[in-house]
């Protein structure tokens, strides 16, 4: 499997945004874990982007993909990683979207405000 991480050099410097950093790190962990455990991808791409008001981490894979029914089934079976992450991001004023990727696979997008 190949992987790629992209990030701008000015992102989340020197601990000024410690809460946002922790949430985005947690999102990266969950996105990678889900891709590897459930998706069987040949590649995963992690991208981190920042504006003046928010930071967005995206984890895209080219694996089997996911749909809303599968997410609901996994949650009912006790898989709570995405539910917990969504709650943490929401509590911080952010959001989490998990959608089918453009060329198959799955895209996880976590956004947090920068305060």
JOWO-V420572 format. One line per field, one symbol per residue. ss: DSSP state (H for helix, E for strand, - for the rest). psi: psi as a letter, one per 40 degrees, with the letter a starting at -180 (. if undefined). burial: # if it has 24 or more other ideal C-beta (glycine too) atoms within 12 Angstrom, else .. A space follows every 10 residues. Layout:
ss: ???
psi: ???
burial: ???
//
This chain:
ss: -EEEEEE--- --HHH--HHH HHHHHHHHHH HHHHHHHHH- --EEEEEEEE ---EEEEEEE E------HHH HHHHHH---- HHHHHHHHHH H---EEEEEE -----EEEEE EEE--
psi: iiihhhiide hfifedfddd dddddddddd dddddddddf ieihhhhhih adeiihhhhh ifadiiiddd ddddddeehe dddddddddd deeaihhhii idfaaihhhh hiih.
burial: .......... ##....#..# #.######## ##.##..##. #..#####.# ...####### ###.##.... #......... ##..##.##. .#.#####.# #...###### ####.
//
